[in-house]
Amino acid sequence: MTLLLDENQSRRIVPFILDAYPDSTQIALLGMQQADDLAVWKYAKQNGFAIVTRDSDYLDLSALRGQPPKIIWLRTGNQSKAAVVNVLLKSKDAIEQALEREGKACIEIF
């Protein structure tokens, strides 16, 4: 699974998750920091990314437009980069189970 971290996630997270989520990236690393949610949505869909976000905006887009892309909604509040890395790595099996094997559009991580 390849992740696209939303602008509300630090680009400094990316190097720490690449072993678990190869080819993952973040919006700013793609030069898309000014892109609106729909542009990010379309990019993720065209390039096979699951979007990692703290916002419900992508869940709303998923309800309107269906999937892909899949959504990983971090409901953990504001946390350090290390905490976000830890939650993504610890939740890898649950994320893959929900999004890939069960075909769900979104997984909420608390």
N, CA and C atoms as a LAMMPS dump frame, in Angstrom:
ITEM: TIMESTEP
0
ITEM: NUMBER OF ATOMS
330
ITEM: BOX BOUNDS ff ff ff
-5.0000000000000000e+02 5.0000000000000000e+02
-5.0000000000000000e+02 5.0000000000000000e+02
-5.0000000000000000e+02 5.0000000000000000e+02
ITEM: ATOMS id mol type element x y z
1 1 1 N 0.85 -1.172 0
2 1 2 C 0 0 0
3 1 3 C 0.894 1.233 0
4 2 1 N 0.537 2.201 -0.818
5 2 2 C 1.288 3.438 -0.949
6 2 3 C 0.457 4.585 -0.397
7 3 1 N 1.071 5.375 0.487
8 3 2 C 0.341 6.429 1.177
9 3 3 C 0.686 7.802 0.626
10 4 1 N -0.32 8.668 0.58
11 4 2 C -0.141 10.075 0.263
12 4 3 C -0.567 10.853 1.5
13 5 1 N 0.415 11.452 2.175
14 5 2 C 0.124 12.206 3.388
15 5 3 C -0.421 13.574 3.01
16 6 1 N -1.54 13.918 3.588
17 6 2 C -2.184 15.206 3.356
18 6 3 C -1.287 16.313 3.902
19 7 1 N -1.622 17.549 3.543
20 7 2 C -0.811 18.68 3.98
21 7 3 C -0.791 18.835 5.493
22 8 1 N -1.75 18.253 6.186
23 8 2 C -1.767 18.351 7.644
24 8 3 C -0.853 17.324 8.313
25 9 1 N -0.131 16.558 7.521
26 9 2 C 0.857 15.604 8.017
27 9 3 C 2.242 16.067 7.561
28 10 1 N 3.202 15.995 8.42
29 10 2 C 4.543 16.472 8.099
30 10 3 C 5.214 15.614 7.031
31 11 1 N 5.896 16.281 6.117
32 11 2 C 6.668 15.539 5.108
33 11 3 C 7.836 14.803 5.732
34 12 1 N 8.217 15.181 6.927
35 12 2 C 9.332 14.517 7.627
36 12 3 C 8.969 13.117 8.105
37 13 1 N 7.714 12.765 8.021
38 13 2 C 7.26 11.418 8.38
39 13 3 C 7.674 10.406 7.313
40 14 1 N 7.686 10.835 6.069
41 14 2 C 7.857 9.929 4.923
42 14 3 C 9.055 8.989 5.053
43 15 1 N 10.263 9.47 5.339
44 15 2 C 11.393 8.532 5.387
45 15 3 C 11.222 7.401 6.412
46 16 1 N 10.458 7.659 7.448
47 16 2 C 10.29 6.684 8.516
48 16 3 C 9.249 5.609 8.222
49 17 1 N 8.44 5.818 7.188
50 17 2 C 7.409 4.833 6.865
51 17 3 C 7.666 4.097 5.555
52 18 1 N 8.724 4.464 4.846
53 18 2 C 8.962 3.894 3.515
54 18 3 C 9.199 2.385 3.517
55 19 1 N 9.791 1.846 4.564
56 19 2 C 9.976 0.386 4.608
57 19 3 C 8.626 -0.328 4.651
58 20 1 N 7.698 0.212 5.401
59 20 2 C 6.376 -0.403 5.535
60 20 3 C 5.447 -0.025 4.386
61 21 1 N 5.597 1.191 3.886
62 21 2 C 4.725 1.715 2.833
63 21 3 C 5.593 2.28 1.697
64 22 1 N 6.182 1.423 0.879
65 22 2 C 7.096 1.887 -0.178
66 22 3 C 6.434 2.905 -1.115
67 23 1 N 7.245 3.833 -1.58
68 23 2 C 6.841 4.861 -2.551
69 23 3 C 5.828 5.859 -2.005
70 24 1 N 5.642 5.893 -0.697
71 24 2 C 4.733 6.868 -0.1
72 24 3 C 5.361 8.254 -0.16
73 25 1 N 4.509 9.276 -0.09
74 25 2 C 4.983 10.653 -0.169
75 25 3 C 3.999 11.57 0.55
76 26 1 N 4.271 12.87 0.442
77 26 2 C 3.441 13.878 1.095
78 26 3 C 3.163 14.982 0.086
79 27 1 N 2.065 15.666 0.24
80 27 2 C 1.6 16.688 -0.701
81 27 3 C 2.695 17.688 -1.073
82 28 1 N 3.379 18.254 -0.085
83 28 2 C 4.396 19.274 -0.362
84 28 3 C 5.557 18.697 -1.168
85 29 1 N 5.887 17.44 -0.954
86 29 2 C 6.979 16.813 -1.704
87 29 3 C 6.633 16.662 -3.175
88 30 1 N 5.352 16.727 -3.487
89 30 2 C 4.892 16.661 -4.873
90 30 3 C 4.673 18.05 -5.473
91 31 1 N 4.914 19.097 -4.669
92 31 2 C 4.67 20.454 -5.131
93 31 3 C 3.194 20.8 -5.19
94 32 1 N 2.371 20.092 -4.408
95 32 2 C 0.92 20.29 -4.454
96 32 3 C 0.371 20.977 -3.206
97 33 1 N 1.219 21.699 -2.477
98 33 2 C 0.752 22.287 -1.224
99 33 3 C -0.369 23.303 -1.407
100 34 1 N -0.545 23.853 -2.588
101 34 2 C -1.635 24.799 -2.853
102 34 3 C -2.853 24.121 -3.485
103 35 1 N -2.759 22.821 -3.726
104 35 2 C -3.849 22.094 -4.391
105 35 3 C -5.056 21.958 -3.462
106 36 1 N -6.241 22.025 -4.036
107 36 2 C -7.443 21.812 -3.236
108 36 3 C -7.665 20.306 -3.042
109 37 1 N -8.607 19.988 -2.176
110 37 2 C -8.848 18.584 -1.834
111 37 3 C -9.214 17.741 -3.054
112 38 1 N -9.995 18.284 -3.954
113 38 2 C -10.405 17.52 -5.128
114 38 3 C -9.202 17.199 -6.024
115 39 1 N -8.289 18.145 -6.176
116 39 2 C -7.082 17.89 -6.979
117 39 3 C -6.234 16.8 -6.334
118 40 1 N -6.107 16.84 -5.02
119 40 2 C -5.353 15.805 -4.299
120 40 3 C -6.059 14.466 -4.467
121 41 1 N -7.368 14.465 -4.334
122 41 2 C -8.178 13.259 -4.498
123 41 3 C -7.922 12.628 -5.865
124 42 1 N -7.991 13.456 -6.907
125 42 2 C -7.788 12.954 -8.27
126 42 3 C -6.37 12.425 -8.455
127 43 1 N -5.39 13.126 -7.904
128 43 2 C -4.002 12.669 -8.015
129 43 3 C -3.839 11.308 -7.335
130 44 1 N -4.391 11.181 -6.139
131 44 2 C -4.294 9.913 -5.411
132 44 3 C -4.97 8.792 -6.198
133 45 1 N -6.111 9.067 -6.749
134 45 2 C -6.841 8.062 -7.528
135 45 3 C -6.037 7.631 -8.75
136 46 1 N -5.502 8.588 -9.492
137 46 2 C -4.756 8.283 -10.712
138 46 3 C -3.441 7.564 -10.451
139 47 1 N -2.893 7.74 -9.248
140 47 2 C -1.563 7.204 -8.956
141 47 3 C -1.555 6.101 -7.901
142 48 1 N -2.721 5.62 -7.519
143 48 2 C -2.807 4.465 -6.632
144 48 3 C -2.435 4.702 -5.182
145 49 1 N -2.65 5.911 -4.694
146 49 2 C -2.346 6.23 -3.301
147 49 3 C -3.572 6.078 -2.414
148 50 1 N -3.336 5.747 -1.145
149 50 2 C -4.334 5.91 -0.087
150 50 3 C -3.987 7.226 0.605
151 51 1 N -4.988 8.043 0.886
152 51 2 C -4.757 9.357 1.498
153 51 3 C -4.783 9.236 3.016
154 52 1 N -3.743 9.794 3.663
155 52 2 C -3.672 9.85 5.125
156 52 3 C -3.98 11.283 5.533
157 53 1 N -4.986 11.463 6.373
158 53 2 C -5.434 12.802 6.737
159 53 3 C -5.967 12.837 8.16
160 54 1 N -6.075 14.043 8.684
161 54 2 C -6.756 14.272 9.966
162 54 3 C -8.125 14.903 9.743
163 55 1 N -8.427 15.24 8.498
164 55 2 C -9.667 15.941 8.171
165 55 3 C -10.742 14.99 7.661
166 56 1 N -11.988 15.374 7.857
167 56 2 C -13.098 14.587 7.333
168 56 3 C -13.401 14.912 5.873
169 57 1 N -12.718 15.907 5.312
170 57 2 C -13.001 16.344 3.936
171 57 3 C -12.9 15.199 2.933
172 58 1 N -11.884 14.37 3.072
173 58 2 C -11.709 13.274 2.119
174 58 3 C -12.749 12.182 2.313
175 59 1 N -13.234 12.025 3.53
176 59 2 C -14.321 11.087 3.78
177 59 3 C -15.582 11.573 3.061
178 60 1 N -15.807 12.883 3.098
179 60 2 C -16.94 13.46 2.377
180 60 3 C -16.808 13.23 0.869
181 61 1 N -15.598 13.426 0.336
182 61 2 C -15.371 13.168 -1.088
183 61 3 C -15.603 11.698 -1.421
184 62 1 N -15.208 10.829 -0.513
185 62 2 C -15.406 9.394 -0.721
186 62 3 C -16.895 9.066 -0.794
187 63 1 N -17.687 9.711 0.051
188 63 2 C -19.134 9.482 0.031
189 63 3 C -19.745 9.964 -1.285
190 64 1 N -19.211 11.052 -1.826
191 64 2 C -19.735 11.612 -3.073
192 64 3 C -19.218 10.899 -4.324
193 65 1 N -17.949 10.519 -4.304
194 65 2 C -17.292 10.031 -5.509
195 65 3 C -16.91 8.557 -5.475
196 66 1 N -17.085 7.918 -4.34
197 66 2 C -16.703 6.512 -4.233
198 66 3 C -15.204 6.335 -4.091
199 67 1 N -14.762 5.113 -4.286
200 67 2 C -13.342 4.814 -4.159
201 67 3 C -12.83 4.18 -5.437
202 68 1 N -11.573 4.158 -5.707
203 68 2 C -10.466 4.729 -4.938
204 68 3 C -10.454 6.251 -5.036
205 69 1 N -9.635 6.914 -4.275
206 69 2 C -8.646 6.386 -3.35
207 69 3 C -9.266 5.997 -2.012
208 70 1 N -8.538 5.196 -1.301
209 70 2 C -8.91 4.803 0.056
210 70 3 C -8.441 5.913 1.005
211 71 1 N -9.063 5.966 2.175
212 71 2 C -8.766 7.018 3.141
213 71 3 C -8.334 6.401 4.469
214 72 1 N -7.25 6.927 5.021
215 72 2 C -6.823 6.6 6.378
216 72 3 C -7.017 7.879 7.179
217 73 1 N -8.041 7.87 8.011
218 73 2 C -8.428 9.052 8.766
219 73 3 C -7.858 8.937 10.17
220 74 1 N -6.841 9.741 10.453
221 74 2 C -6.213 9.742 11.772
222 74 3 C -7.04 10.6 12.718
223 75 1 N -7.676 9.949 13.672
224 75 2 C -8.533 10.631 14.649
225 75 3 C -7.817 10.724 15.984
226 76 1 N -6.514 10.849 15.914
227 76 2 C -5.669 10.819 17.105
228 76 3 C -5.387 12.199 17.674
229 77 1 N -5.918 13.247 17.058
230 77 2 C -5.623 14.607 17.502
231 77 3 C -4.223 15.013 17.064
232 78 1 N -3.83 16.195 17.464
233 78 2 C -2.495 16.663 17.103
234 78 3 C -1.454 15.902 17.908
235 79 1 N -0.576 15.239 17.192
236 79 2 C 0.481 14.469 17.834
237 79 3 C 1.809 14.776 17.181
238 80 1 N 2.868 14.376 17.829
239 80 2 C 4.203 14.571 17.279
240 80 3 C 4.384 13.708 16.032
241 81 1 N 5.395 14.051 15.246
242 81 2 C 5.714 13.247 14.058
243 81 3 C 6.005 11.809 14.458
244 82 1 N 6.733 11.634 15.547
245 82 2 C 7.069 10.283 16.01
246 82 3 C 5.81 9.49 16.356
247 83 1 N 4.844 10.143 16.96
248 83 2 C 3.595 9.46 17.315
249 83 3 C 2.822 9.053 16.061
250 84 1 N 2.813 9.904 15.036
251 84 2 C 2.123 9.578 13.787
252 84 3 C 2.823 8.416 13.096
253 85 1 N 4.147 8.457 13.051
254 85 2 C 4.913 7.344 12.48
255 85 3 C 4.555 6.061 13.214
256 86 1 N 4.56 6.115 14.524
257 86 2 C 4.269 4.936 15.338
258 86 3 C 2.869 4.392 15.055
259 87 1 N 1.874 5.257 14.98
260 87 2 C 0.505 4.791 14.749
261 87 3 C 0.366 4.187 13.35
262 88 1 N 1.02 4.768 12.346
263 88 2 C 0.947 4.198 10.998
264 88 3 C 1.63 2.833 10.927
265 89 1 N 2.748 2.702 11.608
266 89 2 C 3.457 1.418 11.591
267 89 3 C 2.71 0.359 12.409
268 90 1 N 2.222 0.737 13.577
269 90 2 C 1.481 -0.208 14.418
270 90 3 C 0.165 -0.639 13.782
271 91 1 N -0.432 0.223 12.991
272 91 2 C -1.745 -0.04 12.404
273 91 3 C -1.67 -0.648 11.007
274 92 1 N -0.484 -0.943 10.525
275 92 2 C -0.311 -1.415 9.147
276 92 3 C -1.202 -2.619 8.837
277 93 1 N -1.201 -3.623 9.689
278 93 2 C -2.022 -4.814 9.433
279 93 3 C -3.507 -4.472 9.404
280 94 1 N -3.955 -3.652 10.343
281 94 2 C -5.373 -3.26 10.383
282 94 3 C -5.742 -2.436 9.151
283 95 1 N -4.84 -1.564 8.726
284 95 2 C -5.081 -0.745 7.537
285 95 3 C -5.221 -1.634 6.309
286 96 1 N -4.285 -2.542 6.132
287 96 2 C -4.34 -3.442 4.98
288 96 3 C -5.565 -4.343 5.028
289 97 1 N -5.911 -4.82 6.204
290 97 2 C -7.089 -5.671 6.35
291 97 3 C -8.349 -4.924 5.911
292 98 1 N -8.52 -3.726 6.431
293 98 2 C -9.74 -2.961 6.14
294 98 3 C -9.792 -2.48 4.691
295 99 1 N -8.717 -1.893 4.221
296 99 2 C -8.755 -1.238 2.912
297 99 3 C -8.514 -2.178 1.745
298 100 1 N -7.632 -3.132 1.918
299 100 2 C -7.317 -4.027 0.799
300 100 3 C -8.145 -5.308 0.823
301 101 1 N -8.137 -6.012 1.935
302 101 2 C -8.803 -7.311 1.965
303 101 3 C -10.32 -7.198 2.124
304 102 1 N -10.768 -6.213 2.904
305 102 2 C -12.211 -6.053 3.099
306 102 3 C -12.818 -5.04 2.137
307 103 1 N -11.996 -4.279 1.429
308 103 2 C -12.471 -3.336 0.435
309 103 3 C -13.178 -2.102 0.976
310 104 1 N -12.946 -1.769 2.235
311 104 2 C -13.561 -0.576 2.796
312 104 3 C -12.959 0.679 2.192
313 105 1 N -13.731 1.739 2.164
314 105 2 C -13.275 3.007 1.594
315 105 3 C -12.419 3.789 2.57
316 106 1 N -12.64 3.571 3.874
317 106 2 C -11.972 4.384 4.888
318 106 3 C -11.723 3.55 6.136
319 107 1 N -10.607 3.828 6.779
320 107 2 C -10.361 3.29 8.11
321 107 3 C -10.069 4.471 9.026
322 108 1 N -10.696 4.478 10.172
323 108 2 C -10.448 5.511 11.173
324 108 3 C -9.499 4.93 12.199
325 109 1 N -8.422 5.665 12.46
326 109 2 C -7.432 5.245 13.451
327 109 3 C -7.556 6.191 14.638
328 110 1 N -7.821 5.614 15.814
329 110 2 C -7.971 6.411 17.044
330 110 3 C -6.742 6.282 17.9
